[in-house]
Amino acid sequence: MRTRRASYGAQPQEQLVGFAKWAGLPEPMWHEPDESAFLQPVLVARRPGALAKVTGHDHI
């Protein structure tokens, strides 16, 4: 029997916004569960000039 282990940790929202801005994604925005239909907050950021794709979650 093989055992695999992984570790993870939550990152503060401010830190993830900072990473998005550092990567050149202007105006990253958080959507909380009550407005997104997801169970966790969702970070949305688009690269400048990128076109939005039509998905099943267009209400975000």
N, CA, C and O atoms as a Maestro MAE file, in Angstrom:
{
 s_m_m2io_version
 :::
 2.0.0
}

f_m_ct {
 s_m_title
 :::
 protein
 m_atom[240] {
  # First column is atom index #
  i_m_mmod_type
  r_m_x_coord
  r_m_y_coord
  r_m_z_coord
  i_m_residue_number
  s_m_chain_name
  s_m_pdb_residue_name
  s_m_pdb_atom_name
  i_m_atomic_number
  :::
  1 25 0.844 -1.167 0.000 1 A "MET " " N  " 7
  2 3 0.000 0.000 0.000 1 A "MET " " CA " 6
  3 2 0.894 1.236 0.000 1 A "MET " " C  " 6
  4 15 1.875 1.312 0.740 1 A "MET " " O  " 8
  5 25 0.541 2.192 -0.834 2 A "ARG " " N  " 7
  6 3 1.315 3.418 -0.933 2 A "ARG " " CA " 6
  7 2 0.523 4.563 -0.294 2 A "ARG " " C  " 6
  8 15 -0.687 4.681 -0.485 2 A "ARG " " O  " 8
  9 25 1.213 5.382 0.451 3 A "THR " " N  " 7
  10 3 0.581 6.537 1.081 3 A "THR " " CA " 6
  11 2 1.145 7.808 0.467 3 A "THR " " C  " 6
  12 15 2.358 7.962 0.317 3 A "THR " " O  " 8
  13 25 0.256 8.699 0.121 4 A "ARG " " N  " 7
  14 3 0.693 9.997 -0.412 4 A "ARG " " CA " 6
  15 2 0.203 11.083 0.519 4 A "ARG " " C  " 6
  16 15 -0.894 11.008 1.073 4 A "ARG " " O  " 8
  17 25 1.025 12.075 0.678 5 A "ARG " " N  " 7
  18 3 0.669 13.191 1.550 5 A "ARG " " CA " 6
  19 2 0.856 14.499 0.809 5 A "ARG " " C  " 6
  20 15 1.727 14.636 -0.049 5 A "ARG " " O  " 8
  21 25 0.034 15.431 1.155 6 A "ALA " " N  " 7
  22 3 0.140 16.770 0.584 6 A "ALA " " CA " 6
  23 2 -0.183 17.777 1.673 6 A "ALA " " C  " 6
  24 15 -0.945 17.494 2.598 6 A "ALA " " O  " 8
  25 25 0.390 18.918 1.551 7 A "SER " " N  " 7
  26 3 0.057 19.978 2.491 7 A "SER " " CA " 6
  27 2 -0.453 21.169 1.684 7 A "SER " " C  " 6
  28 15 -0.071 21.363 0.529 7 A "SER " " O  " 8
  29 25 -1.288 21.932 2.286 8 A "TYR " " N  " 7
  30 3 -1.842 23.099 1.637 8 A "TYR " " CA " 6
  31 2 -2.115 24.151 2.692 8 A "TYR " " C  " 6
  32 15 -2.112 23.867 3.890 8 A "TYR " " O  " 8
  33 25 -2.344 25.336 2.244 9 A "GLY " " N  " 7
  34 3 -2.661 26.409 3.172 9 A "GLY " " CA " 6
  35 2 -3.439 27.492 2.454 9 A "GLY " " C  " 6
  36 15 -3.236 27.739 1.265 9 A "GLY " " O  " 8
  37 25 -4.304 28.117 3.166 10 A "ALA " " N  " 7
  38 3 -5.085 29.215 2.598 10 A "ALA " " CA " 6
  39 2 -4.214 30.457 2.501 10 A "ALA " " C  " 6
  40 15 -3.391 30.723 3.377 10 A "ALA " " O  " 8
  41 25 -4.401 31.201 1.445 11 A "GLN " " N  " 7
  42 3 -3.684 32.455 1.267 11 A "GLN " " CA " 6
  43 2 -4.668 33.598 1.488 11 A "GLN " " C  " 6
  44 15 -5.820 33.504 1.064 11 A "GLN " " O  " 8
  45 25 -4.244 34.662 2.136 12 A "PRO " " N  " 7
  46 3 -5.141 35.803 2.336 12 A "PRO " " CA " 6
  47 2 -5.581 36.397 0.991 12 A "PRO " " C  " 6
  48 15 -4.811 36.420 0.031 12 A "PRO " " O  " 8
  49 25 -6.816 36.872 0.938 13 A "GLN " " N  " 7
  50 3 -7.331 37.457 -0.293 13 A "GLN " " CA " 6
  51 2 -6.449 38.601 -0.777 13 A "GLN " " C  " 6
  52 15 -6.213 38.733 -1.978 13 A "GLN " " O  " 8
  53 25 -5.961 39.426 0.140 14 A "GLU " " N  " 7
  54 3 -5.120 40.555 -0.250 14 A "GLU " " CA " 6
  55 2 -3.844 40.081 -0.945 14 A "GLU " " C  " 6
  56 15 -3.371 40.720 -1.885 14 A "GLU " " O  " 8
  57 25 -3.291 38.965 -0.483 15 A "GLN " " N  " 7
  58 3 -2.067 38.442 -1.087 15 A "GLN " " CA " 6
  59 2 -2.344 37.936 -2.505 15 A "GLN " " C  " 6
  60 15 -1.539 38.159 -3.410 15 A "GLN " " O  " 8
  61 25 -3.469 37.262 -2.700 16 A "LEU " " N  " 7
  62 3 -3.808 36.769 -4.032 16 A "LEU " " CA " 6
  63 2 -4.099 37.915 -4.992 16 A "LEU " " C  " 6
  64 15 -3.749 37.833 -6.170 16 A "LEU " " O  " 8
  65 25 -4.730 38.975 -4.514 17 A "VAL " " N  " 7
  66 3 -4.954 40.164 -5.337 17 A "VAL " " CA " 6
  67 2 -3.606 40.768 -5.726 17 A "VAL " " C  " 6
  68 15 -3.414 41.184 -6.869 17 A "VAL " " O  " 8
  69 25 -2.682 40.813 -4.783 18 A "GLY " " N  " 7
  70 3 -1.344 41.325 -5.076 18 A "GLY " " CA " 6
  71 2 -0.642 40.504 -6.138 18 A "GLY " " C  " 6
  72 15 0.006 41.067 -7.020 18 A "GLY " " O  " 8
  73 25 -0.756 39.182 -6.075 19 A "PHE " " N  " 7
  74 3 -0.157 38.313 -7.097 19 A "PHE " " CA " 6
  75 2 -0.773 38.590 -8.464 19 A "PHE " " C  " 6
  76 15 -0.062 38.661 -9.466 19 A "PHE " " O  " 8
  77 25 -2.104 38.747 -8.505 20 A "ALA " " N  " 7
  78 3 -2.787 39.012 -9.777 20 A "ALA " " CA " 6
  79 2 -2.318 40.329 -10.379 20 A "ALA " " C  " 6
  80 15 -2.064 40.409 -11.581 20 A "ALA " " O  " 8
  81 25 -2.202 41.357 -9.551 21 A "LYS " " N  " 7
  82 3 -1.736 42.659 -10.046 21 A "LYS " " CA " 6
  83 2 -0.286 42.572 -10.513 21 A "LYS " " C  " 6
  84 15 0.075 43.141 -11.543 21 A "LYS " " O  " 8
  85 25 0.538 41.862 -9.754 22 A "TRP " " N  " 7
  86 3 1.950 41.682 -10.127 22 A "TRP " " CA " 6
  87 2 2.060 40.974 -11.474 22 A "TRP " " C  " 6
  88 15 2.975 41.250 -12.249 22 A "TRP " " O  " 8
  89 25 1.125 40.059 -11.754 23 A "ALA " " N  " 7
  90 3 1.129 39.316 -13.013 23 A "ALA " " CA " 6
  91 2 0.554 40.133 -14.171 23 A "ALA " " C  " 6
  92 15 0.472 39.643 -15.297 23 A "ALA " " O  " 8
  93 25 0.159 41.374 -13.894 24 A "GLY " " N  " 7
  94 3 -0.343 42.235 -14.952 24 A "GLY " " CA " 6
  95 2 -1.836 42.157 -15.182 24 A "GLY " " C  " 6
  96 15 -2.327 42.573 -16.231 24 A "GLY " " O  " 8
  97 25 -2.563 41.628 -14.212 25 A "LEU " " N  " 7
  98 3 -4.022 41.532 -14.331 25 A "LEU " " CA " 6
  99 2 -4.646 42.690 -13.568 25 A "LEU " " C  " 6
  100 15 -4.709 42.657 -12.339 25 A "LEU " " O  " 8
  101 25 -5.113 43.720 -14.286 26 A "PRO " " N  " 7
  102 3 -5.650 44.896 -13.605 26 A "PRO " " CA " 6
  103 2 -7.020 44.610 -12.998 26 A "PRO " " C  " 6
  104 15 -7.776 43.783 -13.506 26 A "PRO " " O  " 8
  105 25 -7.317 45.284 -11.940 27 A "GLU " " N  " 7
  106 3 -8.623 45.255 -11.290 27 A "GLU " " CA " 6
  107 2 -9.142 43.859 -10.933 27 A "GLU " " C  " 6
  108 15 -10.274 43.525 -11.284 27 A "GLU " " O  " 8
  109 25 -8.346 43.038 -10.247 28 A "PRO " " N  " 7
  110 3 -8.885 41.758 -9.797 28 A "PRO " " CA " 6
  111 2 -10.031 42.006 -8.815 28 A "PRO " " C  " 6
  112 15 -9.997 42.967 -8.046 28 A "PRO " " O  " 8
  113 25 -11.032 41.149 -8.842 29 A "MET " " N  " 7
  114 3 -12.218 41.368 -8.028 29 A "MET " " CA " 6
  115 2 -12.674 40.047 -7.400 29 A "MET " " C  " 6
  116 15 -12.708 39.009 -8.060 29 A "MET " " O  " 8
  117 25 -13.019 40.111 -6.125 30 A "TRP " " N  " 7
  118 3 -13.533 38.949 -5.408 30 A "TRP " " CA " 6
  119 2 -15.052 38.910 -5.498 30 A "TRP " " C  " 6
  120 15 -15.719 39.940 -5.402 30 A "TRP " " O  " 8
  121 25 -15.589 37.709 -5.685 31 A "HIS " " N  " 7
  122 3 -17.032 37.479 -5.635 31 A "HIS " " CA " 6
  123 2 -17.282 36.504 -4.488 31 A "HIS " " C  " 6
  124 15 -16.745 35.396 -4.476 31 A "HIS " " O  " 8
  125 25 -18.080 36.916 -3.551 32 A "GLU " " N  " 7
  126 3 -18.371 36.098 -2.380 32 A "GLU " " CA " 6
  127 2 -19.433 35.040 -2.713 32 A "GLU " " C  " 6
  128 15 -20.173 35.195 -3.684 32 A "GLU " " O  " 8
  129 25 -19.513 33.971 -1.917 33 A "PRO " " N  " 7
  130 3 -20.437 32.872 -2.217 33 A "PRO " " CA " 6
  131 2 -21.892 33.303 -2.405 33 A "PRO " " C  " 6
  132 15 -22.591 32.733 -3.243 33 A "PRO " " O  " 8
  133 25 -22.351 34.269 -1.665 34 A "ASP " " N  " 7
  134 3 -23.758 34.671 -1.790 34 A "ASP " " CA " 6
  135 2 -24.075 35.338 -3.129 34 A "ASP " " C  " 6
  136 15 -25.245 35.469 -3.488 34 A "ASP " " O  " 8
  137 25 -23.040 35.763 -3.879 35 A "GLU " " N  " 7
  138 3 -23.287 36.390 -5.172 35 A "GLU " " CA " 6
  139 2 -22.760 35.572 -6.345 35 A "GLU " " C  " 6
  140 15 -22.942 35.967 -7.497 35 A "GLU " " O  " 8
  141 25 -22.110 34.439 -6.077 36 A "SER " " N  " 7
  142 3 -21.477 33.703 -7.166 36 A "SER " " CA " 6
  143 2 -22.020 32.292 -7.385 36 A "SER " " C  " 6
  144 15 -21.761 31.703 -8.435 36 A "SER " " O  " 8
  145 25 -22.746 31.744 -6.451 37 A "ALA " " N  " 7
  146 3 -23.253 30.368 -6.515 37 A "ALA " " CA " 6
  147 2 -22.146 29.321 -6.284 37 A "ALA " " C  " 6
  148 15 -22.401 28.124 -6.409 37 A "ALA " " O  " 8
  149 25 -20.933 29.756 -5.951 38 A "PHE " " N  " 7
  150 3 -19.866 28.835 -5.566 38 A "PHE " " CA " 6
  151 2 -19.788 28.815 -4.037 38 A "PHE " " C  " 6
  152 15 -20.252 29.745 -3.377 38 A "PHE " " O  " 8
  153 25 -19.206 27.763 -3.484 39 A "LEU " " N  " 7
  154 3 -19.127 27.638 -2.030 39 A "LEU " " CA " 6
  155 2 -17.976 28.431 -1.420 39 A "LEU " " C  " 6
  156 15 -17.970 28.692 -0.217 39 A "LEU " " O  " 8
  157 25 -17.013 28.810 -2.238 40 A "GLN " " N  " 7
  158 3 -15.855 29.569 -1.776 40 A "GLN " " CA " 6
  159 2 -15.802 30.892 -2.534 40 A "GLN " " C  " 6
  160 15 -16.385 31.001 -3.613 40 A "GLN " " O  " 8
  161 25 -15.118 31.896 -1.993 41 A "PRO " " N  " 7
  162 3 -14.935 33.139 -2.756 41 A "PRO " " CA " 6
  163 2 -14.195 32.858 -4.068 41 A "PRO " " C  " 6
  164 15 -13.349 31.966 -4.134 41 A "PRO " " O  " 8
  165 25 -14.520 33.623 -5.103 42 A "VAL " " N  " 7
  166 3 -13.922 33.442 -6.425 42 A "VAL " " CA " 6
  167 2 -13.198 34.729 -6.808 42 A "VAL " " C  " 6
  168 15 -13.771 35.817 -6.747 42 A "VAL " " O  " 8
  169 25 -11.932 34.594 -7.204 43 A "LEU " " N  " 7
  170 3 -11.160 35.735 -7.677 43 A "LEU " " CA " 6
  171 2 -11.266 35.785 -9.193 43 A "LEU " " C  " 6
  172 15 -10.950 34.810 -9.876 43 A "LEU " " O  " 8
  173 25 -11.712 36.923 -9.719 44 A "VAL " " N  " 7
  174 3 -11.845 37.107 -11.156 44 A "VAL " " CA " 6
  175 2 -10.896 38.212 -11.588 44 A "VAL " " C  " 6
  176 15 -10.888 39.299 -11.010 44 A "VAL " " O  " 8
  177 25 -10.091 37.924 -12.616 45 A "ALA " " N  " 7
  178 3 -9.183 38.920 -13.173 45 A "ALA " " CA " 6
  179 2 -8.975 38.570 -14.641 45 A "ALA " " C  " 6
  180 15 -8.864 37.398 -15.002 45 A "ALA " " O  " 8
  181 25 -8.924 39.578 -15.465 46 A "ARG " " N  " 7
  182 3 -8.723 39.362 -16.895 46 A "ARG " " CA " 6
  183 2 -7.495 40.112 -17.353 46 A "ARG " " C  " 6
  184 15 -7.175 41.197 -16.866 46 A "ARG " " O  " 8
  185 25 -6.823 39.506 -18.298 47 A "ARG " " N  " 7
  186 3 -5.657 40.172 -18.852 47 A "ARG " " CA " 6
  187 2 -6.138 41.279 -19.774 47 A "ARG " " C  " 6
  188 15 -7.160 41.121 -20.441 47 A "ARG " " O  " 8
  189 25 -5.426 42.394 -19.827 48 A "PRO " " N  " 7
  190 3 -5.847 43.521 -20.657 48 A "PRO " " CA " 6
  191 2 -6.048 43.093 -22.111 48 A "PRO " " C  " 6
  192 15 -5.198 42.416 -22.690 48 A "PRO " " O  " 8
  193 25 -7.163 43.489 -22.685 49 A "GLY " " N  " 7
  194 3 -7.444 43.173 -24.076 49 A "GLY " " CA " 6
  195 2 -8.050 41.803 -24.305 49 A "GLY " " C  " 6
  196 15 -8.387 41.467 -25.440 49 A "GLY " " O  " 8
  197 25 -8.198 40.999 -23.257 50 A "ALA " " N  " 7
  198 3 -8.758 39.660 -23.421 50 A "ALA " " CA " 6
  199 2 -10.270 39.734 -23.561 50 A "ALA " " C  " 6
  200 15 -10.928 40.536 -22.898 50 A "ALA " " O  " 8
  201 25 -10.807 38.899 -24.420 51 A "LEU " " N  " 7
  202 3 -12.250 38.823 -24.587 51 A "LEU " " CA " 6
  203 2 -12.806 37.831 -23.579 51 A "LEU " " C  " 6
  204 15 -12.184 36.805 -23.302 51 A "LEU " " O  " 8
  205 25 -13.964 38.129 -23.036 52 A "ALA " " N  " 7
  206 3 -14.616 37.220 -22.091 52 A "ALA " " CA " 6
  207 2 -15.197 36.040 -22.849 52 A "ALA " " C  " 6
  208 15 -15.786 36.222 -23.915 52 A "ALA " " O  " 8
  209 25 -15.042 34.840 -22.322 53 A "LYS " " N  " 7
  210 3 -15.640 33.644 -22.905 53 A "LYS " " CA " 6
  211 2 -17.013 33.429 -22.293 53 A "LYS " " C  " 6
  212 15 -17.233 33.747 -21.125 53 A "LYS " " O  " 8
  213 25 -17.910 32.905 -23.052 54 A "VAL " " N  " 7
  214 3 -19.243 32.603 -22.564 54 A "VAL " " CA " 6
  215 2 -19.187 31.258 -21.861 54 A "VAL " " C  " 6
  216 15 -18.791 30.252 -22.449 54 A "VAL " " O  " 8
  217 25 -19.588 31.251 -20.591 55 A "THR " " N  " 7
  218 3 -19.595 30.015 -19.801 55 A "THR " " CA " 6
  219 2 -20.918 29.889 -19.083 55 A "THR " " C  " 6
  220 15 -21.788 30.752 -19.203 55 A "THR " " O  " 8
  221 25 -21.063 28.829 -18.349 56 A "GLY " " N  " 7
  222 3 -22.266 28.635 -17.566 56 A "GLY " " CA " 6
  223 2 -22.327 29.529 -16.336 56 A "GLY " " C  " 6
  224 15 -23.327 29.521 -15.617 56 A "GLY " " O  " 8
  225 25 -21.279 30.294 -16.084 57 A "HIS " " N  " 7
  226 3 -21.236 31.142 -14.892 57 A "HIS " " CA " 6
  227 2 -21.129 32.615 -15.280 57 A "HIS " " C  " 6
  228 15 -20.376 33.372 -14.667 57 A "HIS " " O  " 8
  229 25 -21.889 33.017 -16.304 58 A "ASP " " N  " 7
  230 3 -21.812 34.396 -16.779 58 A "ASP " " CA " 6
  231 2 -22.377 35.404 -15.795 58 A "ASP " " C  " 6
  232 15 -22.205 36.608 -15.986 58 A "ASP " " O  " 8
  233 25 -23.040 34.947 -14.756 59 A "HIS " " N  " 7
  234 3 -23.602 35.872 -13.778 59 A "HIS " " CA " 6
  235 2 -22.552 36.458 -12.853 59 A "HIS " " C  " 6
  236 15 -22.846 37.386 -12.100 59 A "HIS " " O  " 8
  237 25 -21.339 35.938 -12.892 60 A "ILE " " N  " 7
  238 3 -20.263 36.443 -12.029 60 A "ILE " " CA " 6
  239 2 -19.744 37.743 -12.581 60 A "ILE " " C  " 6
  240 15 -18.833 38.338 -12.004 60 A "ILE " " O  " 8
  :::
 }
 m_bond[239] {
  # First column is bond index #
  i_m_from
  i_m_to
  i_m_order
  :::
  1 1 2 1
  2 2 3 1
  3 3 4 2
  4 3 5 1
  5 5 6 1
  6 6 7 1
  7 7 8 2
  8 7 9 1
  9 9 10 1
  10 10 11 1
  11 11 12 2
  12 11 13 1
  13 13 14 1
  14 14 15 1
  15 15 16 2
  16 15 17 1
  17 17 18 1
  18 18 19 1
  19 19 20 2
  20 19 21 1
  21 21 22 1
  22 22 23 1
  23 23 24 2
  24 23 25 1
  25 25 26 1
  26 26 27 1
  27 27 28 2
  28 27 29 1
  29 29 30 1
  30 30 31 1
  31 31 32 2
  32 31 33 1
  33 33 34 1
  34 34 35 1
  35 35 36 2
  36 35 37 1
  37 37 38 1
  38 38 39 1
  39 39 40 2
  40 39 41 1
  41 41 42 1
  42 42 43 1
  43 43 44 2
  44 43 45 1
  45 45 46 1
  46 46 47 1
  47 47 48 2
  48 47 49 1
  49 49 50 1
  50 50 51 1
  51 51 52 2
  52 51 53 1
  53 53 54 1
  54 54 55 1
  55 55 56 2
  56 55 57 1
  57 57 58 1
  58 58 59 1
  59 59 60 2
  60 59 61 1
  61 61 62 1
  62 62 63 1
  63 63 64 2
  64 63 65 1
  65 65 66 1
  66 66 67 1
  67 67 68 2
  68 67 69 1
  69 69 70 1
  70 70 71 1
  71 71 72 2
  72 71 73 1
  73 73 74 1
  74 74 75 1
  75 75 76 2
  76 75 77 1
  77 77 78 1
  78 78 79 1
  79 79 80 2
  80 79 81 1
  81 81 82 1
  82 82 83 1
  83 83 84 2
  84 83 85 1
  85 85 86 1
  86 86 87 1
  87 87 88 2
  88 87 89 1
  89 89 90 1
  90 90 91 1
  91 91 92 2
  92 91 93 1
  93 93 94 1
  94 94 95 1
  95 95 96 2
  96 95 97 1
  97 97 98 1
  98 98 99 1
  99 99 100 2
  100 99 101 1
  101 101 102 1
  102 102 103 1
  103 103 104 2
  104 103 105 1
  105 105 106 1
  106 106 107 1
  107 107 108 2
  108 107 109 1
  109 109 110 1
  110 110 111 1
  111 111 112 2
  112 111 113 1
  113 113 114 1
  114 114 115 1
  115 115 116 2
  116 115 117 1
  117 117 118 1
  118 118 119 1
  119 119 120 2
  120 119 121 1
  121 121 122 1
  122 122 123 1
  123 123 124 2
  124 123 125 1
  125 125 126 1
  126 126 127 1
  127 127 128 2
  128 127 129 1
  129 129 130 1
  130 130 131 1
  131 131 132 2
  132 131 133 1
  133 133 134 1
  134 134 135 1
  135 135 136 2
  136 135 137 1
  137 137 138 1
  138 138 139 1
  139 139 140 2
  140 139 141 1
  141 141 142 1
  142 142 143 1
  143 143 144 2
  144 143 145 1
  145 145 146 1
  146 146 147 1
  147 147 148 2
  148 147 149 1
  149 149 150 1
  150 150 151 1
  151 151 152 2
  152 151 153 1
  153 153 154 1
  154 154 155 1
  155 155 156 2
  156 155 157 1
  157 157 158 1
  158 158 159 1
  159 159 160 2
  160 159 161 1
  161 161 162 1
  162 162 163 1
  163 163 164 2
  164 163 165 1
  165 165 166 1
  166 166 167 1
  167 167 168 2
  168 167 169 1
  169 169 170 1
  170 170 171 1
  171 171 172 2
  172 171 173 1
  173 173 174 1
  174 174 175 1
  175 175 176 2
  176 175 177 1
  177 177 178 1
  178 178 179 1
  179 179 180 2
  180 179 181 1
  181 181 182 1
  182 182 183 1
  183 183 184 2
  184 183 185 1
  185 185 186 1
  186 186 187 1
  187 187 188 2
  188 187 189 1
  189 189 190 1
  190 190 191 1
  191 191 192 2
  192 191 193 1
  193 193 194 1
  194 194 195 1
  195 195 196 2
  196 195 197 1
  197 197 198 1
  198 198 199 1
  199 199 200 2
  200 199 201 1
  201 201 202 1
  202 202 203 1
  203 203 204 2
  204 203 205 1
  205 205 206 1
  206 206 207 1
  207 207 208 2
  208 207 209 1
  209 209 210 1
  210 210 211 1
  211 211 212 2
  212 211 213 1
  213 213 214 1
  214 214 215 1
  215 215 216 2
  216 215 217 1
  217 217 218 1
  218 218 219 1
  219 219 220 2
  220 219 221 1
  221 221 222 1
  222 222 223 1
  223 223 224 2
  224 223 225 1
  225 225 226 1
  226 226 227 1
  227 227 228 2
  228 227 229 1
  229 229 230 1
  230 230 231 1
  231 231 232 2
  232 231 233 1
  233 233 234 1
  234 234 235 1
  235 235 236 2
  236 235 237 1
  237 237 238 1
  238 238 239 1
  239 239 240 2
  :::
 }
}
